[in-house]
């Protein structure tokens, strides 16, 4: 897992000229996708790996593989519009690599507050992608609506995290998800369930 993060940083920070940077980023993301499939290997039905603030299980491994795969497909699909059009190629690769790095951190963290920070931090490269390489004239308005809806939907989740931290003094991700609905019945559980999943549904 840490190897994937370091490899992503190396691809972001290296510079080999316009053509070299594009293809190095593309092949690097392809290699990261291939290597991330090794996260699925497990001698048992499920697995869990903990290292400080990092926690890797079956769900986070599948999201990491999906992140690497989609990042590579984003570079491939924009070949004609960005690379052939010479439309800020290096900045585009850095933006895709930065988004990939933030999402890799998001899906591998075990602290709920850091998960929240990096999950919302992925909005910044996404907004840059929309504003810089969007082709529609309404891209500024679309970016503003995306930021507004996402932040408004995630503020109750942040309030829930702070409430759990005040009562339990821990923000370990599985503990937060397990204790946030303890002792609730009926509509109260539905309300907490909505607050927990609203940021993910909006994004």
ZISUL-V188604 format. One record per backbone hydrogen bond with DSSP energy under -1.0 kcal/mol. CO is the residue of the C=O (numbers start at 1). NH is the residue of the N-H. If there is no record, write none. Layout:
# ZISUL-V188604
co: <CO & CO>
nh: <NH & NH>
This chain:
# ZISUL-V188604
co: <1 & 2 & 3 & 4 & 5 & 6 & 7 & 8 & 9 & 10 & 17 & 18 & 19 & 20 & 21 & 22 & 23 & 24 & 25 & 26 & 27 & 28 & 29 & 30 & 31 & 32 & 35 & 36 & 37 & 38 & 49 & 51 & 53 & 54 & 56 & 57 & 58 & 59 & 60 & 61 & 62 & 63 & 64 & 65 & 66 & 67 & 68 & 69 & 70 & 71 & 72 & 73 & 74 & 76 & 78 & 78 & 79 & 82 & 83 & 86 & 88 & 89 & 90 & 91 & 92 & 93 & 94 & 95 & 96 & 97 & 98 & 99 & 100 & 101 & 102 & 103 & 108 & 110 & 111 & 112 & 113 & 114 & 115 & 116 & 117 & 118 & 120 & 121 & 122 & 123 & 124 & 125 & 126 & 127 & 128 & 129 & 130 & 136 & 138 & 139 & 140 & 141 & 142 & 143 & 144 & 145 & 146 & 147 & 148 & 149 & 150 & 151 & 154 & 155 & 156 & 157 & 158 & 159 & 160 & 161 & 162 & 163 & 164 & 165 & 171 & 172 & 173 & 174 & 175 & 176 & 179 & 181 & 185 & 186 & 187 & 188 & 189 & 190 & 191 & 192 & 193 & 194 & 197 & 198 & 199>
nh: <5 & 6 & 7 & 8 & 9 & 10 & 11 & 12 & 13 & 14 & 21 & 22 & 23 & 24 & 25 & 26 & 27 & 28 & 29 & 30 & 31 & 32 & 33 & 34 & 35 & 36 & 38 & 39 & 40 & 41 & 56 & 54 & 110 & 51 & 49 & 61 & 62 & 63 & 64 & 65 & 66 & 67 & 68 & 69 & 70 & 71 & 72 & 73 & 74 & 75 & 76 & 77 & 78 & 79 & 82 & 83 & 84 & 87 & 86 & 88 & 92 & 93 & 94 & 95 & 96 & 97 & 98 & 99 & 100 & 101 & 102 & 103 & 104 & 105 & 106 & 107 & 55 & 173 & 115 & 116 & 117 & 118 & 119 & 120 & 121 & 122 & 123 & 124 & 126 & 127 & 128 & 129 & 130 & 131 & 132 & 133 & 134 & 139 & 142 & 143 & 144 & 145 & 146 & 147 & 148 & 149 & 150 & 151 & 152 & 153 & 154 & 155 & 158 & 159 & 160 & 161 & 162 & 163 & 164 & 165 & 166 & 167 & 168 & 169 & 112 & 176 & 177 & 178 & 179 & 180 & 182 & 184 & 188 & 190 & 191 & 192 & 193 & 194 & 195 & 196 & 197 & 198 & 201 & 202 & 203>
